């Protein structure tokens, strides 16, 4: 669970940076949209980590089942969160998606950690 929390925290930090960049360049609403996009990524990471590592077992079958269920629910949650976010930020979809994508970059480096 520690790795999932670490990834979610870094994604939240990237969301803040993206919000600041979009806010300075395009204004407060695009900045807020970028922040929401990055926080969606962080929330999804935390949710999946809590579901997978919260199983509390060493049985491989249970762990794989928990992982698969968590990923399926994560996709559903992502669709719901993006549908809600796009309702409020329809004019600012680009910063919303950019914030989400920037936060996903953390996964590229997560395997390099100790």
Biopython code that builds the backbone (N, CA, C, O; Angstrom):
import numpy as np
from Bio.PDB.StructureBuilder import StructureBuilder

atoms = [
    (1, "UNK", "N", (0.828, -1.197, 0.000)),
    (1, "UNK", "CA", (0.000, 0.000, 0.000)),
    (1, "UNK", "C", (0.866, 1.251, 0.000)),
    (1, "UNK", "O", (0.454, 2.296, -0.503)),
    (2, "UNK", "N", (2.070, 1.146, 0.565)),
    (2, "UNK", "CA", (2.956, 2.313, 0.629)),
    (2, "UNK", "C", (3.306, 2.829, -0.759)),
    (2, "UNK", "O", (3.387, 4.039, -0.969)),
    (3, "UNK", "N", (3.514, 1.923, -1.706)),
    (3, "UNK", "CA", (3.848, 2.348, -3.068)),
    (3, "UNK", "C", (2.667, 3.070, -3.693)),
    (3, "UNK", "O", (2.850, 4.091, -4.355)),
    (4, "UNK", "N", (1.466, 2.561, -3.497)),
    (4, "UNK", "CA", (0.273, 3.203, -4.055)),
    (4, "UNK", "C", (0.080, 4.600, -3.474)),
    (4, "UNK", "O", (-0.269, 5.535, -4.194)),
    (5, "UNK", "N", (0.307, 4.735, -2.177)),
    (5, "UNK", "CA", (0.180, 6.055, -1.543)),
    (5, "UNK", "C", (1.246, 6.997, -2.076)),
    (5, "UNK", "O", (0.971, 8.170, -2.329)),
    (6, "UNK", "N", (2.454, 6.494, -2.246)),
    (6, "UNK", "CA", (3.543, 7.327, -2.778)),
    (6, "UNK", "C", (3.221, 7.796, -4.199)),
    (6, "UNK", "O", (3.432, 8.962, -4.532)),
    (7, "UNK", "N", (2.717, 6.901, -5.022)),
    (7, "UNK", "CA", (2.348, 7.264, -6.395)),
    (7, "UNK", "C", (1.217, 8.285, -6.370)),
    (7, "UNK", "O", (1.266, 9.276, -7.099)),
    (8, "UNK", "N", (0.196, 8.056, -5.539)),
    (8, "UNK", "CA", (-0.935, 8.987, -5.466)),
    (8, "UNK", "C", (-0.488, 10.372, -4.999)),
    (8, "UNK", "O", (-0.984, 11.383, -5.495)),
    (9, "UNK", "N", (0.441, 10.422, -4.053)),
    (9, "UNK", "CA", (0.946, 11.722, -3.586)),
    (9, "UNK", "C", (1.706, 12.458, -4.692)),
    (9, "UNK", "O", (1.544, 13.665, -4.869)),
    (10, "UNK", "N", (2.527, 11.728, -5.423)),
    (10, "UNK", "CA", (3.250, 12.360, -6.529)),
    (10, "UNK", "C", (2.286, 12.810, -7.625)),
    (10, "UNK", "O", (2.488, 13.857, -8.240)),
    (11, "UNK", "N", (1.252, 12.031, -7.868)),
    (11, "UNK", "CA", (0.256, 12.444, -8.855)),
    (11, "UNK", "C", (-0.477, 13.702, -8.387)),
    (11, "UNK", "O", (-0.773, 14.581, -9.196)),
    (12, "UNK", "N", (-0.768, 13.792, -7.106)),
    (12, "UNK", "CA", (-1.399, 15.007, -6.578)),
    (12, "UNK", "C", (-0.466, 16.210, -6.714)),
    (12, "UNK", "O", (-0.920, 17.312, -7.022)),
    (13, "UNK", "N", (0.831, 16.009, -6.489)),
    (13, "UNK", "CA", (1.795, 17.095, -6.662)),
    (13, "UNK", "C", (1.858, 17.537, -8.119)),
    (13, "UNK", "O", (1.936, 18.730, -8.410)),
    (14, "UNK", "N", (1.825, 16.581, -9.024)),
    (14, "UNK", "CA", (1.813, 16.926, -10.451)),
    (14, "UNK", "C", (0.527, 17.662, -10.803)),
    (14, "UNK", "O", (0.541, 18.564, -11.641)),
    (15, "UNK", "N", (-0.575, 17.290, -10.178)),
    (15, "UNK", "CA", (-1.842, 17.993, -10.415)),
    (15, "UNK", "C", (-1.733, 19.457, -10.006)),
    (15, "UNK", "O", (-2.253, 20.339, -10.690)),
    (16, "UNK", "N", (-1.061, 19.711, -8.895)),
    (16, "UNK", "CA", (-0.879, 21.096, -8.439)),
    (16, "UNK", "C", (-0.001, 21.870, -9.422)),
    (16, "UNK", "O", (-0.301, 23.017, -9.752)),
    (17, "UNK", "N", (1.077, 21.248, -9.887)),
    (17, "UNK", "CA", (1.976, 21.903, -10.845)),
    (17, "UNK", "C", (1.240, 22.189, -12.151)),
    (17, "UNK", "O", (1.350, 23.282, -12.707)),
    (18, "UNK", "N", (0.493, 21.206, -12.635)),
    (18, "UNK", "CA", (-0.266, 21.411, -13.878)),
    (18, "UNK", "C", (-1.315, 22.502, -13.709)),
    (18, "UNK", "O", (-1.539, 23.298, -14.621)),
    (19, "UNK", "N", (-1.950, 22.542, -12.559)),
    (19, "UNK", "CA", (-2.940, 23.587, -12.295)),
    (19, "UNK", "C", (-2.291, 24.960, -12.323)),
    (19, "UNK", "O", (-2.852, 25.907, -12.873)),
    (20, "UNK", "N", (-1.112, 25.066, -11.732)),
    (20, "UNK", "CA", (-0.406, 26.350, -11.730)),
    (20, "UNK", "C", (-0.019, 26.755, -13.154)),
    (20, "UNK", "O", (-0.195, 27.908, -13.548)),
    (21, "UNK", "N", (0.504, 25.807, -13.913)),
    (21, "UNK", "CA", (0.903, 26.119, -15.297)),
    (21, "UNK", "C", (-0.285, 26.546, -16.144)),
    (21, "UNK", "O", (-0.236, 27.583, -16.805)),
    (22, "UNK", "N", (-1.349, 25.757, -16.128)),
    (22, "UNK", "CA", (-2.531, 26.105, -16.917)),
    (22, "UNK", "C", (-3.177, 27.381, -16.394)),
    (22, "UNK", "O", (-3.711, 28.174, -17.169)),
    (23, "UNK", "N", (-3.129, 27.575, -15.093)),
    (23, "UNK", "CA", (-3.714, 28.782, -14.518)),
    (23, "UNK", "C", (-2.989, 30.043, -14.958)),
    (23, "UNK", "O", (-3.620, 31.057, -15.256)),
    (24, "UNK", "N", (-1.664, 29.977, -14.999)),
    (24, "UNK", "CA", (-0.875, 31.139, -15.428)),
    (24, "UNK", "C", (-1.046, 31.377, -16.920)),
    (24, "UNK", "O", (-1.174, 32.520, -17.359)),
    (25, "UNK", "N", (-1.049, 30.306, -17.696)),
    (25, "UNK", "CA", (-1.110, 30.439, -19.154)),
    (25, "UNK", "C", (-2.509, 30.799, -19.645)),
    (25, "UNK", "O", (-2.667, 31.674, -20.496)),
    (26, "UNK", "N", (-3.533, 30.113, -19.101)),
    (26, "UNK", "CA", (-4.877, 30.248, -19.683)),
    (26, "UNK", "C", (-5.937, 30.790, -18.750)),
    (26, "UNK", "O", (-7.029, 31.133, -19.203)),
    (27, "UNK", "N", (-5.656, 30.877, -17.478)),
    (27, "UNK", "CA", (-6.655, 31.404, -16.555)),
    (27, "UNK", "C", (-7.052, 30.398, -15.483)),
    (27, "UNK", "O", (-6.613, 29.248, -15.502)),
    (28, "UNK", "N", (-7.886, 30.842, -14.548)),
    (28, "UNK", "CA", (-8.207, 29.994, -13.401)),
    (28, "UNK", "C", (-9.038, 28.749, -13.728)),
    (28, "UNK", "O", (-8.813, 27.693, -13.137)),
    (29, "UNK", "N", (-9.984, 28.853, -14.645)),
    (29, "UNK", "CA", (-10.820, 27.681, -14.952)),
    (29, "UNK", "C", (-10.030, 26.560, -15.627)),
    (29, "UNK", "O", (-10.186, 25.403, -15.237)),
    (30, "UNK", "N", (-9.190, 26.851, -16.623)),
    (30, "UNK", "CA", (-8.348, 25.775, -17.151)),
    (30, "UNK", "C", (-7.401, 25.204, -16.098)),
    (30, "UNK", "O", (-7.120, 24.005, -16.098)),
    (31, "UNK", "N", (-6.911, 26.054, -15.208)),
    (31, "UNK", "CA", (-6.060, 25.579, -14.128)),
    (31, "UNK", "C", (-6.798, 24.624, -13.205)),
    (31, "UNK", "O", (-6.257, 23.599, -12.790)),
    (32, "UNK", "N", (-8.029, 24.968, -12.892)),
    (32, "UNK", "CA", (-8.838, 24.092, -12.054)),
    (32, "UNK", "C", (-9.146, 22.774, -12.777)),
    (32, "UNK", "O", (-9.145, 21.708, -12.161)),
    (33, "UNK", "N", (-9.404, 22.854, -14.066)),
    (33, "UNK", "CA", (-9.658, 21.640, -14.845)),
    (33, "UNK", "C", (-8.436, 20.723, -14.851)),
    (33, "UNK", "O", (-8.576, 19.508, -14.710)),
    (34, "UNK", "N", (-7.247, 21.288, -15.011)),
    (34, "UNK", "CA", (-6.020, 20.490, -14.978)),
    (34, "UNK", "C", (-5.821, 19.856, -13.605)),
    (34, "UNK", "O", (-5.383, 18.710, -13.499)),
    (35, "UNK", "N", (-6.145, 20.607, -12.561)),
    (35, "UNK", "CA", (-6.038, 20.076, -11.212)),
    (35, "UNK", "C", (-6.991, 18.901, -11.007)),
    (35, "UNK", "O", (-6.609, 17.876, -10.444)),
    (36, "UNK", "N", (-8.214, 19.053, -11.461)),
    (36, "UNK", "CA", (-9.210, 17.983, -11.336)),
    (36, "UNK", "C", (-8.758, 16.743, -12.104)),
    (36, "UNK", "O", (-8.903, 15.625, -11.610)),
    (37, "UNK", "N", (-8.213, 16.929, -13.302)),
    (37, "UNK", "CA", (-7.724, 15.794, -14.081)),
    (37, "UNK", "C", (-6.619, 15.042, -13.363)),
    (37, "UNK", "O", (-6.623, 13.812, -13.329)),
    (38, "UNK", "N", (-5.680, 15.766, -12.795)),
    (38, "UNK", "CA", (-4.605, 15.124, -12.052)),
    (38, "UNK", "C", (-5.097, 14.443, -10.787)),
    (38, "UNK", "O", (-4.594, 13.385, -10.409)),
    (39, "UNK", "N", (-6.072, 15.044, -10.139)),
    (39, "UNK", "CA", (-6.607, 14.445, -8.918)),
    (39, "UNK", "C", (-7.459, 13.214, -9.221)),
    (39, "UNK", "O", (-7.567, 12.320, -8.382)),
    (40, "UNK", "N", (-8.058, 13.157, -10.393)),
    (40, "UNK", "CA", (-8.758, 11.932, -10.794)),
    (40, "UNK", "C", (-7.755, 10.785, -10.871)),
    (40, "UNK", "O", (-8.025, 9.684, -10.390)),
    (41, "UNK", "N", (-6.598, 11.045, -11.479)),
    (41, "UNK", "CA", (-5.563, 10.010, -11.565)),
    (41, "UNK", "C", (-5.110, 9.577, -10.176)),
    (41, "UNK", "O", (-4.950, 8.384, -9.920)),
    (42, "UNK", "N", (-4.904, 10.533, -9.280)),
    (42, "UNK", "CA", (-4.460, 10.206, -7.919)),
    (42, "UNK", "C", (-5.523, 9.407, -7.171)),
    (42, "UNK", "O", (-5.203, 8.451, -6.466)),
    (43, "UNK", "N", (-6.777, 9.795, -7.322)),
    (43, "UNK", "CA", (-7.862, 9.077, -6.645)),
    (43, "UNK", "C", (-7.987, 7.647, -7.163)),
    (43, "UNK", "O", (-8.216, 6.721, -6.385)),
    (44, "UNK", "N", (-7.841, 7.468, -8.458)),
    (44, "UNK", "CA", (-7.923, 6.125, -9.031)),
    (44, "UNK", "C", (-6.768, 5.249, -8.546)),
    (44, "UNK", "O", (-6.963, 4.067, -8.261)),
    (45, "UNK", "N", (-5.583, 5.813, -8.453)),
    (45, "UNK", "CA", (-4.431, 5.070, -7.954)),
    (45, "UNK", "C", (-4.640, 4.654, -6.508)),
    (45, "UNK", "O", (-4.391, 3.506, -6.140)),
    (46, "UNK", "N", (-5.096, 5.591, -5.693)),
    (46, "UNK", "CA", (-5.319, 5.279, -4.288)),
    (46, "UNK", "C", (-6.406, 4.218, -4.135)),
    (46, "UNK", "O", (-6.263, 3.292, -3.337)),
    (47, "UNK", "N", (-7.484, 4.349, -4.894)),
    (47, "UNK", "CA", (-8.577, 3.375, -4.825)),
    (47, "UNK", "C", (-8.088, 1.973, -5.187)),
    (47, "UNK", "O", (-8.346, 1.016, -4.458)),
    (48, "UNK", "N", (-7.390, 1.856, -6.301)),
    (48, "UNK", "CA", (-6.905, 0.542, -6.735)),
    (48, "UNK", "C", (-5.917, -0.029, -5.722)),
    (48, "UNK", "O", (-5.964, -1.222, -5.423)),
    (49, "UNK", "N", (-5.035, 0.793, -5.199)),
    (49, "UNK", "CA", (-4.081, 0.325, -4.203)),
    (49, "UNK", "C", (-4.760, -0.160, -2.937)),
    (49, "UNK", "O", (-4.374, -1.182, -2.370)),
    (50, "UNK", "N", (-5.771, 0.573, -2.496)),
    (50, "UNK", "CA", (-6.495, 0.174, -1.295)),
    (50, "UNK", "C", (-7.237, -1.142, -1.508)),
    (50, "UNK", "O", (-7.289, -1.981, -0.609)),
    (51, "UNK", "N", (-7.806, -1.319, -2.684)),
    (51, "UNK", "CA", (-8.539, -2.559, -2.969)),
    (51, "UNK", "C", (-7.599, -3.753, -3.117)),
    (51, "UNK", "O", (-7.904, -4.842, -2.631)),
    (52, "UNK", "N", (-6.474, -3.564, -3.773)),
    (52, "UNK", "CA", (-5.556, -4.683, -4.010)),
    (52, "UNK", "C", (-4.806, -5.041, -2.733)),
    (52, "UNK", "O", (-4.789, -6.204, -2.332)),
    (53, "UNK", "N", (-4.189, -4.060, -2.096)),
    (53, "UNK", "CA", (-3.365, -4.344, -0.932)),
    (53, "UNK", "C", (-4.183, -4.472, 0.346)),
    (53, "UNK", "O", (-3.657, -4.885, 1.380)),
    (54, "UNK", "N", (-5.450, -4.125, 0.286)),
    (54, "UNK", "CA", (-6.317, -4.270, 1.445)),
    (54, "UNK", "C", (-6.842, -5.684, 1.616)),
    (54, "UNK", "O", (-7.490, -5.988, 2.617)),
    (55, "UNK", "N", (-6.567, -6.555, 0.648)),
    (55, "UNK", "CA", (-7.032, -7.939, 0.734)),
    (55, "UNK", "C", (-6.391, -8.658, 1.913)),
    (55, "UNK", "O", (-7.013, -9.543, 2.500)),
    (56, "UNK", "N", (-5.177, -8.301, 2.269)),
    (56, "UNK", "CA", (-4.518, -8.830, 3.453)),
    (56, "UNK", "C", (-4.247, -10.323, 3.411)),
    (56, "UNK", "O", (-4.451, -11.021, 4.404)),
    (57, "UNK", "N", (-3.793, -10.811, 2.280)),
    (57, "UNK", "CA", (-3.515, -12.239, 2.152)),
    (57, "UNK", "C", (-2.255, -12.445, 1.321)),
    (57, "UNK", "O", (-1.812, -11.548, 0.602)),
    (58, "UNK", "N", (-1.699, -13.616, 1.431)),
    (58, "UNK", "CA", (-0.556, -13.996, 0.605)),
    (58, "UNK", "C", (-0.934, -15.050, -0.424)),
    (58, "UNK", "O", (-0.077, -15.529, -1.166)),
    (59, "UNK", "N", (-2.209, -15.414, -0.474)),
    (59, "UNK", "CA", (-2.681, -16.396, -1.441)),
    (59, "UNK", "C", (-2.687, -15.760, -2.833)),
    (59, "UNK", "O", (-3.380, -14.766, -3.046)),
    (60, "UNK", "N", (-1.929, -16.315, -3.783)),
    (60, "UNK", "CA", (-1.843, -15.713, -5.114)),
    (60, "UNK", "C", (-3.192, -15.616, -5.828)),
    (60, "UNK", "O", (-3.448, -14.646, -6.541)),
    (61, "UNK", "N", (-4.041, -16.602, -5.641)),
    (61, "UNK", "CA", (-5.349, -16.584, -6.306)),
    (61, "UNK", "C", (-6.207, -15.424, -5.796)),
    (61, "UNK", "O", (-6.871, -14.741, -6.577)),
    (62, "UNK", "N", (-6.186, -15.215, -4.509)),
    (62, "UNK", "CA", (-6.954, -14.116, -3.912)),
    (62, "UNK", "C", (-6.372, -12.777, -4.353)),
    (62, "UNK", "O", (-7.114, -11.838, -4.643)),
    (63, "UNK", "N", (-5.055, -12.690, -4.402)),
    (63, "UNK", "CA", (-4.406, -11.439, -4.806)),
    (63, "UNK", "C", (-4.714, -11.089, -6.260)),
    (63, "UNK", "O", (-5.005, -9.935, -6.573)),
    (64, "UNK", "N", (-4.652, -12.079, -7.142)),
    (64, "UNK", "CA", (-4.952, -11.829, -8.555)),
    (64, "UNK", "C", (-6.417, -11.455, -8.721)),
    (64, "UNK", "O", (-6.749, -10.551, -9.488)),
    (65, "UNK", "N", (-7.286, -12.143, -8.009)),
    (65, "UNK", "CA", (-8.713, -11.818, -8.083)),
    (65, "UNK", "C", (-8.965, -10.390, -7.586)),
    (65, "UNK", "O", (-9.741, -9.650, -8.192)),
    (66, "UNK", "N", (-8.318, -10.007, -6.494)),
    (66, "UNK", "CA", (-8.465, -8.644, -5.960)),
    (66, "UNK", "C", (-7.931, -7.620, -6.957)),
    (66, "UNK", "O", (-8.525, -6.557, -7.140)),
    (67, "UNK", "N", (-6.807, -7.944, -7.600)),
    (67, "UNK", "CA", (-6.238, -7.038, -8.595)),
    (67, "UNK", "C", (-7.183, -6.856, -9.776)),
    (67, "UNK", "O", (-7.420, -5.731, -10.218)),
    (68, "UNK", "N", (-7.718, -7.948, -10.282)),
    (68, "UNK", "CA", (-8.607, -7.867, -11.449)),
    (68, "UNK", "C", (-9.887, -7.102, -11.114)),
    (68, "UNK", "O", (-10.350, -6.278, -11.902)),
    (69, "UNK", "N", (-10.443, -7.378, -9.959)),
    (69, "UNK", "CA", (-11.651, -6.647, -9.546)),
    (69, "UNK", "C", (-11.356, -5.158, -9.372)),
    (69, "UNK", "O", (-12.140, -4.307, -9.792)),
    (70, "UNK", "N", (-10.220, -4.854, -8.749)),
    (70, "UNK", "CA", (-9.855, -3.457, -8.522)),
    (70, "UNK", "C", (-9.670, -2.725, -9.845)),
    (70, "UNK", "O", (-10.092, -1.577, -9.981)),
    (71, "UNK", "N", (-9.050, -3.371, -10.812)),
    (71, "UNK", "CA", (-8.840, -2.732, -12.111)),
    (71, "UNK", "C", (-10.161, -2.514, -12.847)),
    (71, "UNK", "O", (-10.366, -1.468, -13.462)),
    (72, "UNK", "N", (-11.045, -3.488, -12.783)),
    (72, "UNK", "CA", (-12.356, -3.329, -13.433)),
    (72, "UNK", "C", (-13.144, -2.192, -12.790)),
    (72, "UNK", "O", (-13.735, -1.363, -13.480)),
    (73, "UNK", "N", (-13.144, -2.166, -11.479)),
    (73, "UNK", "CA", (-13.858, -1.083, -10.780)),
    (73, "UNK", "C", (-13.186, 0.266, -11.007)),
    (73, "UNK", "O", (-13.855, 1.298, -11.062)),
    (74, "UNK", "N", (-11.867, 0.255, -11.137)),
    (74, "UNK", "CA", (-11.132, 1.491, -11.405)),
    (74, "UNK", "C", (-11.545, 2.081, -12.749)),
    (74, "UNK", "O", (-11.710, 3.295, -12.869)),
    (75, "UNK", "N", (-11.712, 1.231, -13.759)),
    (75, "UNK", "CA", (-12.159, 1.711, -15.069)),
    (75, "UNK", "C", (-13.558, 2.312, -14.983)),
    (75, "UNK", "O", (-13.821, 3.368, -15.559)),
    (76, "UNK", "N", (-14.445, 1.646, -14.271)),
    (76, "UNK", "CA", (-15.802, 2.167, -14.118)),
    (76, "UNK", "C", (-15.769, 3.495, -13.381)),
    (76, "UNK", "O", (-16.441, 4.447, -13.777)),
    (77, "UNK", "N", (-14.991, 3.559, -12.312)),
    (77, "UNK", "CA", (-14.864, 4.801, -11.551)),
    (77, "UNK", "C", (-14.263, 5.910, -12.408)),
    (77, "UNK", "O", (-14.678, 7.064, -12.302)),
    (78, "UNK", "N", (-13.296, 5.574, -13.252)),
    (78, "UNK", "CA", (-12.691, 6.573, -14.145)),
    (78, "UNK", "C", (-13.731, 7.137, -15.102)),
    (78, "UNK", "O", (-13.768, 8.346, -15.331)),
    (79, "UNK", "N", (-14.569, 6.284, -15.659)),
    (79, "UNK", "CA", (-15.610, 6.743, -16.579)),
    (79, "UNK", "C", (-16.580, 7.674, -15.861)),
    (79, "UNK", "O", (-16.951, 8.723, -16.389)),
    (80, "UNK", "N", (-16.986, 7.289, -14.660)),
    (80, "UNK", "CA", (-17.924, 8.118, -13.892)),
    (80, "UNK", "C", (-17.300, 9.462, -13.541)),
    (80, "UNK", "O", (-17.929, 10.507, -13.712)),
    (81, "UNK", "N", (-16.066, 9.437, -13.050)),
    (81, "UNK", "CA", (-15.410, 10.697, -12.655)),
    (81, "UNK", "C", (-15.178, 11.615, -13.847)),
    (81, "UNK", "O", (-15.346, 12.829, -13.739)),
    (82, "UNK", "N", (-14.792, 11.040, -14.988)),
    (82, "UNK", "CA", (-14.600, 11.878, -16.167)),
    (82, "UNK", "C", (-15.930, 12.418, -16.691)),
    (82, "UNK", "O", (-15.988, 13.552, -17.166)),
    (83, "UNK", "N", (-16.982, 11.635, -16.611)),
    (83, "UNK", "CA", (-18.294, 12.119, -17.041)),
    (83, "UNK", "C", (-18.735, 13.307, -16.190)),
    (83, "UNK", "O", (-19.261, 14.292, -16.708)),
    (84, "UNK", "N", (-18.517, 13.204, -14.891)),
    (84, "UNK", "CA", (-18.861, 14.305, -13.997)),
    (84, "UNK", "C", (-17.978, 15.518, -14.274)),
    (84, "UNK", "O", (-18.468, 16.643, -14.363)),
    (85, "UNK", "N", (-16.678, 15.283, -14.408)),
    (85, "UNK", "CA", (-15.742, 16.393, -14.636)),
    (85, "UNK", "C", (-16.020, 17.089, -15.960)),
    (85, "UNK", "O", (-15.955, 18.315, -16.041)),
    (86, "UNK", "N", (-16.327, 16.322, -16.992)),
    (86, "UNK", "CA", (-16.601, 16.933, -18.295)),
    (86, "UNK", "C", (-17.911, 17.702, -18.312)),
    (86, "UNK", "O", (-18.083, 18.608, -19.128)),
    (87, "UNK", "N", (-18.824, 17.364, -17.439)),
    (87, "UNK", "CA", (-20.067, 18.141, -17.327)),
    (87, "UNK", "C", (-19.751, 19.562, -16.864)),
    (87, "UNK", "O", (-20.328, 20.529, -17.361)),
    (88, "UNK", "N", (-18.835, 19.675, -15.914)),
    (88, "UNK", "CA", (-18.497, 20.990, -15.378)),
    (88, "UNK", "C", (-17.419, 21.723, -16.155)),
    (88, "UNK", "O", (-17.337, 22.950, -16.102)),
    (89, "UNK", "N", (-16.593, 20.978, -16.875)),
    (89, "UNK", "CA", (-15.469, 21.581, -17.583)),
    (89, "UNK", "C", (-15.489, 21.237, -19.066)),
    (89, "UNK", "O", (-14.444, 20.950, -19.649)),
    (90, "UNK", "N", (-16.650, 21.262, -19.673)),
    (90, "UNK", "CA", (-16.767, 20.909, -21.090)),
    (90, "UNK", "C", (-15.923, 21.830, -21.968)),
    (90, "UNK", "O", (-15.356, 21.389, -22.968)),
    (91, "UNK", "N", (-15.840, 23.086, -21.605)),
    (91, "UNK", "CA", (-15.059, 24.050, -22.385)),
    (91, "UNK", "C", (-13.555, 23.891, -22.160)),
    (91, "UNK", "O", (-12.744, 24.398, -22.935)),
    (92, "UNK", "N", (-13.200, 23.189, -21.105)),
    (92, "UNK", "CA", (-11.791, 23.053, -20.738)),
    (92, "UNK", "C", (-11.376, 21.577, -20.683)),
    (92, "UNK", "O", (-10.675, 21.152, -19.765)),
    (93, "UNK", "N", (-11.816, 20.820, -21.664)),
    (93, "UNK", "CA", (-11.502, 19.386, -21.700)),
    (93, "UNK", "C", (-10.009, 19.145, -21.906)),
    (93, "UNK", "O", (-9.458, 18.197, -21.347)),
    (94, "UNK", "N", (-9.354, 19.980, -22.691)),
    (94, "UNK", "CA", (-7.925, 19.789, -22.949)),
    (94, "UNK", "C", (-7.096, 19.868, -21.660)),
    (94, "UNK", "O", (-6.291, 18.968, -21.419)),
    (95, "UNK", "N", (-7.255, 20.900, -20.825)),
    (95, "UNK", "CA", (-6.484, 20.911, -19.584)),
    (95, "UNK", "C", (-6.855, 19.756, -18.639)),
    (95, "UNK", "O", (-6.005, 19.252, -17.905)),
    (96, "UNK", "N", (-8.119, 19.347, -18.665)),
    (96, "UNK", "CA", (-8.553, 18.227, -17.836)),
    (96, "UNK", "C", (-7.811, 16.956, -18.226)),
    (96, "UNK", "O", (-7.273, 16.256, -17.368)),
    (97, "UNK", "N", (-7.784, 16.665, -19.506)),
    (97, "UNK", "CA", (-7.099, 15.470, -20.009)),
    (97, "UNK", "C", (-5.577, 15.613, -19.827)),
    (97, "UNK", "O", (-4.899, 14.644, -19.487)),
    (98, "UNK", "N", (-5.053, 16.807, -20.051)),
    (98, "UNK", "CA", (-3.607, 17.027, -19.898)),
    (98, "UNK", "C", (-3.173, 16.811, -18.448)),
    (98, "UNK", "O", (-2.119, 16.225, -18.199)),
    (99, "UNK", "N", (-3.973, 17.275, -17.499)),
    (99, "UNK", "CA", (-3.657, 17.050, -16.090)),
    (99, "UNK", "C", (-3.671, 15.573, -15.743)),
    (99, "UNK", "O", (-2.815, 15.099, -14.996)),
    (100, "UNK", "N", (-4.637, 14.848, -16.278)),
    (100, "UNK", "CA", (-4.721, 13.407, -16.059)),
    (100, "UNK", "C", (-3.514, 12.698, -16.652)),
    (100, "UNK", "O", (-2.888, 11.866, -15.995)),
    (101, "UNK", "N", (-3.191, 13.029, -17.891)),
    (101, "UNK", "CA", (-2.069, 12.369, -18.571)),
    (101, "UNK", "C", (-0.736, 12.684, -17.897)),
    (101, "UNK", "O", (0.120, 11.808, -17.776)),
    (102, "UNK", "N", (-0.558, 13.911, -17.465)),
    (102, "UNK", "CA", (0.693, 14.277, -16.793)),
    (102, "UNK", "C", (0.856, 13.494, -15.487)),
    (102, "UNK", "O", (1.964, 13.088, -15.135)),
    (103, "UNK", "N", (-0.245, 13.288, -14.781)),
    (103, "UNK", "CA", (-0.173, 12.536, -13.528)),
    (103, "UNK", "C", (0.147, 11.062, -13.777)),
    (103, "UNK", "O", (0.750, 10.413, -12.923)),
    (104, "UNK", "N", (-0.242, 10.532, -14.919)),
    (104, "UNK", "CA", (0.041, 9.135, -15.227)),
    (104, "UNK", "C", (1.519, 8.881, -15.505)),
    (104, "UNK", "O", (1.963, 7.733, -15.475)),
    (105, "UNK", "N", (2.280, 9.929, -15.773)),
    (105, "UNK", "CA", (3.714, 9.784, -16.041)),
    (105, "UNK", "C", (4.432, 9.188, -14.829)),
    (105, "UNK", "O", (5.481, 8.561, -14.978)),
    (106, "UNK", "N", (3.878, 9.377, -13.640)),
    (106, "UNK", "CA", (4.495, 8.833, -12.424)),
    (106, "UNK", "C", (4.662, 7.321, -12.544)),
    (106, "UNK", "O", (5.645, 6.777, -12.042)),
    (107, "UNK", "N", (3.737, 6.637, -13.190)),
    (107, "UNK", "CA", (3.833, 5.179, -13.339)),
    (107, "UNK", "C", (5.096, 4.771, -14.091)),
    (107, "UNK", "O", (5.642, 3.697, -13.837)),
    (108, "UNK", "N", (5.561, 5.599, -15.001)),
    (108, "UNK", "CA", (6.761, 5.277, -15.779)),
    (108, "UNK", "C", (7.976, 5.121, -14.873)),
    (108, "UNK", "O", (8.872, 4.326, -15.158)),
    (109, "UNK", "N", (8.005, 5.871, -13.796)),
    (109, "UNK", "CA", (9.173, 5.891, -12.910)),
    (109, "UNK", "C", (8.984, 5.060, -11.649)),
    (109, "UNK", "O", (9.943, 4.853, -10.905)),
    (110, "UNK", "N", (7.791, 4.586, -11.396)),
    (110, "UNK", "CA", (7.506, 3.860, -10.150)),
    (110, "UNK", "C", (8.314, 2.564, -10.051)),
    (110, "UNK", "O", (8.701, 2.167, -8.952)),
    (111, "UNK", "N", (8.570, 1.909, -11.162)),
    (111, "UNK", "CA", (9.327, 0.672, -11.114)),
    (111, "UNK", "C", (10.817, 0.888, -10.833)),
    (111, "UNK", "O", (11.528, -0.061, -10.500)),
    (112, "UNK", "N", (11.283, 2.106, -10.962)),
    (112, "UNK", "CA", (12.683, 2.417, -10.710)),
    (112, "UNK", "C", (12.974, 2.664, -9.234)),
    (112, "UNK", "O", (14.136, 2.740, -8.835)),
    (113, "UNK", "N", (11.925, 2.790, -8.422)),
    (113, "UNK", "CA", (12.114, 3.077, -7.000)),
    (113, "UNK", "C", (12.581, 1.834, -6.277)),
    (113, "UNK", "O", (12.375, 0.712, -6.738)),
    (114, "UNK", "N", (13.210, 2.047, -5.145)),
    (114, "UNK", "CA", (13.693, 0.916, -4.312)),
    (114, "UNK", "C", (12.538, 0.195, -3.691)),
    (114, "UNK", "O", (12.737, -0.777, -2.962)),
]
sb = StructureBuilder()
sb.init_structure("model")
sb.init_model(0)
sb.init_chain("A")
sb.init_seg("    ")
for serial, (resi, resn, name, xyz) in enumerate(atoms, 1):
    if name == "N":
        sb.init_residue(resn, " ", resi, " ")
    sb.init_atom(name, np.array(xyz, "f"), 0.0, 1.0, " ", f" {name:<3s}", serial, name[0])
structure = sb.get_structure()
